[in-house]
Amino acid sequence: MANFRHFTRDFVQICTGSADNINQFIYDSSINQCRELIREHASTMTRQLTLERIAPDYVSPVLNTMLLEETSLSLMKAPRLEPKNRMSNTTFCTTMKRKLRLVIIKDHLNYRCKCTKKVDPWGDHCLGCTANHKSALSNGCRDGIVDIFKRILPITKLIHSGTQVEKEAPNIIRSLPRLKPFDLSICLHHLLTQGAWRIPLARIGFDVVFVHSTKPAPSDPLRLTASFNESDLRLREGERKKFARSTGGTNDITSKTLSPDEVIGEINNSNYSFIPIAIGPFGEMGSIFRRFWDGSDPLPLTEFKDRPEAERAAQRSISVDTPWDILGKADARWKSERGTSLFDGSHLTSLPSIWAKQQYGIVCSTQLANHIHSSFNNLIYDPKGHYDGEVEVDMDDSDDPDELDWKWVDVDFLDEPLAKATNTDPAVCDVSNSRKERRSAGVSCDVKSSYKRSR
């Protein structure tokens, strides 16, 4: 009781926001809510003290991202009876070393990267160097997210079947049918079933980008660095680059060329929402996808100079038209329909959200570890360059050009060449229509039998 009286004003400040609201704290405050608020405050203070007084210099900049809940759940609580939840010994060891910030490359001073720079002992340079292409890393994360969506989204009744989750679908943009603007997308059917999650969009597209750089995020007029983690700002910059692409595209049939912003404009005009999935070096998510994932508040959007369609797409991605907190809604549905039944047959995965977080952590940890292992092929043994100084983890902007460019269908996806055109109107000669529809309309188009890749 003496301790309670001693810290009463602190408790009141944490739970009510003002140290003077003692009566409100005693008579009106919920016990469970106060416990959560005090626990959260204690966690924040512990992390702050750790950063200031305990954590070494090489841990402090990445401590917040090292404590990501998804990767912790995947390592500690994912049931290993399921073969899909198991990692190889090499992958598991690398993942644990990344999580605990332990040395991965022991004789790092005797090696240099293909880019001629020295490597660090924790694998940061391996993840950030542009000499190590990240296509396999992004594709692996994409496939894992697709599997999660196929199981979680039907529970929320956003979709009826897992087949509505599509991977790299063409024919999304009518003017550029060969273009694949999304790594994965959700085709929304407006169901009339009871309890369906109804939204006004026709499709939600996602594009994965891996963000890892030691460079500070671009200066912000709002000076957000003091309010948000530097990693969050770098992830936001990766999201911005997905909205504001550097290349457009040309239709080889109609010779119509679209600028990068016009491509985004076609996505907007088709009533699609676009959500970039920015992933950091420890599996952390960008704030826009985090909002879709668990309902967290997104960071303020960055500026889009001379890109009105990019800004419009970014605004739509965090608007009320775009779904948010799919894990929370999945848990609520599961509890209301299944009660206390275990979601994945184990007490370690009792709810859909726990299972999804574990799977996301497993996918990201595995792909990050595999990427580090594959980057060892680009290390050159160079003992003559040995020096006793401190290694500077200096990396160029880690954005892989392949990740920021559009993907295209490399082969002719039309089943047969069509006859010579009798109607060359681009509005009528839409190659996204089926052959049956074109014949029934009495329309034929002059189509090249093969396509060249357009950038």
N, C-alpha and C positions, 0 to 999 in steps of 0.2 A: 504493500500500500504506500509505503514511503517512496518507493521508486516511481510509482504512478503519479504521486503528487509532484515529485521533482520534475518529471517530464510531461506534465499535463499540458502546458502551453505548447510544447512541441507537437504532441498528439493532436491538439485542437487545430494547430496551424496546418498540419498535413491533411487532416480529414475534412476540414471546413474551409480552408483557405484564409482564415483569419484567426489569430491567437486570442481574440476577444470573444469568440462565439462559444463560450464554455457551456452555457445552457443548451444550445443547439447540439453540441457534441454529446452531452450526457443524455438528453431526453429524446432527440429526434434522429440521431445518426444510426444507421444500420451497422450491427456488429460485423457482419461478413464484409460489408463494403469498407469499413474502417480497417479490417484486417488486410484486405487486398491493397488498400492505399498505403498502409504502413509497410507492408512487404515490398511493394514497388519502390517506395522511397528508400528503404534499407538497401535494396538491390542497386539502385542508382548511386547511392553514397558509397557503397562498397566498391563498385566499379570505378568511381571517380578517385577514391583513395588509392585503389590499386594502380590506376594510371599515373597518379602523381608521385607515389612514394615507393611502390613495390616493383612494378613491371620494369624490366630492362628496356633499354632504348629501342631494341629491335622488336619488342613486343608491343609497346605502347601504341604505335600508329595503327596496328591491326587488331588490337584486343577486342574492340566492339564487334568486328566482323568474325573473329574467331569464335565468339560465343553464340553464333547463329543457332536457333532452336532446331531447325530442320536437320542440320548435320549432326547435332548432338543426339537427337532421337534416333537417327539412322545407325549411329555407332553403339549406342547404349541400350536401346529398347526394341529395336526391330527383331522380331522372332526369327531365329536362325533355322528353325525347322523347315521354313520355306526356302527352297533352293535359290529362288530369285533374290532373296535377301542376303545371300552369302557373297563375299568377295574373296578373291584369291589372296594368298598370304602376302604377296608383294604389294598388291593394291591396298590391302588393309593396313600394312605397315606404313606405306607412304601417306595414306589418309590420316592415320593417327599422328604421324610426325607433323603434318601440316596443321592439324587441329591443336597440337600442343606446342607448335613452333620449335620443333627439334630439328637437328641437322639432318638433311637428306643427302647432300653431296659432301662427303667428308673432306676430300682433298680439293676443294673448290678453287683454291689459289693456283693449282697446277693445271687448270682448265680454262679455256676461253670459248666463247660461243662462236658460231659461224659468222655472226655479225661483228666479230673482232673484240667484243667486250668481255670483261671478266664476269663470271657467274657468282651468285651468292649461295650460301649453304642451304637456304630454305626453299629453293625452287621458284622464287619470285620471278627471276629473269626468264626462266623457262616458260612461264605462263605469259609473260608480257612481251617477249621479243617477237617482232613481226617475221623473223626467219622461220618461226614455228607456226605453220598455218593451222588455223583453228577450225577448219571446216568439219573435221571429224568430231571435235569437241562440241560444236554447236549442234551438229546433227544428232549426236548421242543424247544431249539434253532435250532436244526436240522430241525424239522418239519416246523418251521417258515421260515427258509431259503429256504427250498424246495418250499413252496408256493410262495415266492418272485421270485425265479428262473423260476417257471412255467409261470409267467406272464411277466417277464422282458426279458428273453433270446429269446423268439420268436420275440420280437420287434427288437432285434439286428440282427436277422437272423442267430444266431449261431446254433439254432435248429429250426426245423419246427413245432414241437408240444410240449406241456408241458409234454406229456407222455414219452419224452426222458429223463426227470429228474427222476432218479430212487433212491429208498431209500433202503439201506442195501442189495444190490443185491448180491446173491451168483454166483458161476461159473465165477468169475472174473479172478482167477488164475487157470490155467489149472491143475497144479500139486496138488493144494489143492482146489477142487471145493466147499467144505463146508465152506471155509473161506470167510468172508465178510470184505474185507479190507477197504471199504469206508462207512461212514455214509450215504452219498448221492453221486451220480455220474451223469454225463451228458454223455449219449451215443450219439456220434457224427456221423451223417450220412452225407456223402460228397455230398451235394446237388449241382445240376447244375443250380438251379434257379438264375435269375438275382439278383445281389446284395447280395448273400449269403456270410456269413463270413467264408471264407475257411481257415482252419488250418490243419496241417499235422497229428494231433493226432486222435486216435480212441476213446478215452474216457478221461474225466477229473474227477478225484475222489477227494472228500473232506472228511475230518475227523475232527469232532469237539472236542476240548479239552478246558476245563475251567482252567485258570491259575490264582491262587491267592496265594501269599505268601509274607510275610514281609521280607523273607531272600533276601539279595542282589543277583543279577544275578551273575553267575560264572565269575571269573576274565577273562578279555579279553586282549590278547596281544596288541590289537590296542588301548586299553584304550578308548573305545567308551562311557564310562559313562559320560564323560564331554560333549559329543555331542548329546546324546540321553537321553530321559527320562528313568528313572529306570524301569518304567512299561513296556516300549517298549522292554527293554532287557529281562525282565522276560517272556514276550510273545514270544520273539525269542527263548528262552530256551525251552518253551513249544512246539514250532514248531520243534526244533531240536529233541526232544524226540519222536515226532511222526515219524520222518524219521528214527531215530536210535532206533527201538523197542528193547525190552529186550527178547522177546520170538519169536520162530519160529512156526513150525507146522509140523504135520505128517499126511500123507494120510493113512487112515485105510485100503484102498483097496490094494494099491501098496506098503505100508510100506515105502514110500519115505519120508524122513525128510528133511526139509529146515530150514536153519538158518534164523535169523531175516533179515540179509542183503540179503540173497538169495530170500526171499519173496519180498523185495523191488526190487530186480533185475528182478524178473518175471514181476512185474508191469512195469518196464522200458522197458523190451524186448517186452512187448505186445503193446508198443507205447501208453502208458497211461501217463498222467500227474497227479501228486499227490499234492494237496494243503491243508495243515493243516489249520483249522479255529481255531486259538487261540483267546479265548475271555477272557477279564479281568473282574474284579469285578464291573466295571461301564459300561460294554458293549463294551469297546474298543477292536479293532481288532488287530491281529498280522499283521506285515508289508507285509507278502506274500499274505494273503487274501485281505488286503487293496489294494494292487496293482491290483488284479483281480477286486475288487469292484469299485474303482474310479481312478485307474491309479497312485496312489502315489508311490514314489520311495521306494523300499524295503530297509531294513537295510542290511549291508554286512552280508553274510552268516557266520555262526559259523563253527568251524573246526569239521570234522568227522574223528576221529582217527580209522583207520582200518575198515572203513565202506565205501568202494568205491561206492557201489550202492546207499547208502543213500545220499552221496555227489552228485552223478549223478542225483538223483531224485530232490534234492534241486535246483541244477543248472537249471534243466528243468522247474521247477515251476516258475522261474523268467526269462525264456528265451523268445525270440520272438515267439517261437512256441506255447506258452501258452497265451490265450487271456488275455487282461487287459482292465481296464476302461470300464466295461460293462455298467455302468450308464451313462457315457458320450456318448457312442455310442448309447444307447437307446434314450437319449434326442435328439441327432442329427437326428436319424431316425424319431422320432416322429415329430419333427419340419418340416422336409422335406416332410413328407407324410401327416401330419394332420394339419400343420400350427399352429394356435393359439388355437386349440381345447383343452379343459381341459382333462387331462388324466383320472382322476377318477371322473369326473363330478362335481368337486368343485374347486374353486379358491385356496383352501389350498393345493391341490394336482394337480397343473397344469402340471407338468412334471413327467415322469417315475422315475427320480432320487429322486424327493421329496417324492413320494409315497413309494419308496423302503426304503429310509432312515427312514421314519416314521414307516413303518412296522417292520423294523429291531429293531428300538428303542422300540417299543411296545413289541415285542417278548422278547428281552433281559431283559427289565425292569420287565415284568411280571414274567418271569422265575426266575430271581434273587430274587424278592420279595417273591415268593412262596417258594424258597429254604430256605430263612431266616425263614419264618413261620414254615416250616417243621422241621427245626433244633431246634426249641423251645422244641420239644419233648425230645431232648437230654440234656436239661438244668436241673440241680439239684439245688433245693433250699438249700442253705447252709449259713444261717446267721451267724453261728459260725466262718466262715472264713472271716468275714467282717474286712476290714482294711481300713485305711484312706489314704494309699499310692496311688501312681499313677498306673493305670492298665498297665501292659506290654502286648501288643498284640503279644504274642509269639506263633507262629504256626510252626508246622513241614512243610516240603515240601508238598504243597497242592495237588500234583498230585495224583488223585485217581487211584489205580492200575487197576480198571475196565476200566478207560478211556484210559490208555496206552497199554492195552492188545488188542489182536485181537478179533473180534467177530466171532462166528461160528454158523452154522445152527445146532440146537439142535436135530432135528428130521431128519429122512430119507426123503430127498426131491425127491428121485426116486419113481415113481408111483407104482412099483412092483419089487420084487426081481428077478434077472435074473438067468438063468440056470447056471449050473456049467460051469466053464470056459473051452473053447476049445482053447482059445488063451489068454495067460496071459501076453502078451507084454504090459507094461504100456503105451507105445506110442499109441497102438491100442485101449486098454481098457480105453478110456477116458470117465469118467462118465458124463462129461458135454455134450456129444452128446445125442441126443434124442433117444428114444427106436426105432423109425422108422429107423433112420440112422444106428444104430447098426445092426438091422435085415437085412437091405438091403445090408450091407457089409458082412453079414455072420459071425459076431463076437458076441460072448457072453463072459461075464466076471463073475468071481466068486465074488459076492458082498454081503457083510453082510447085513442082513435085517435091522439092526439098527446100529447106530454109537455111539461111546463113544466120549465125548468131549475131544479134544486134545488141549494141550497148548504148 
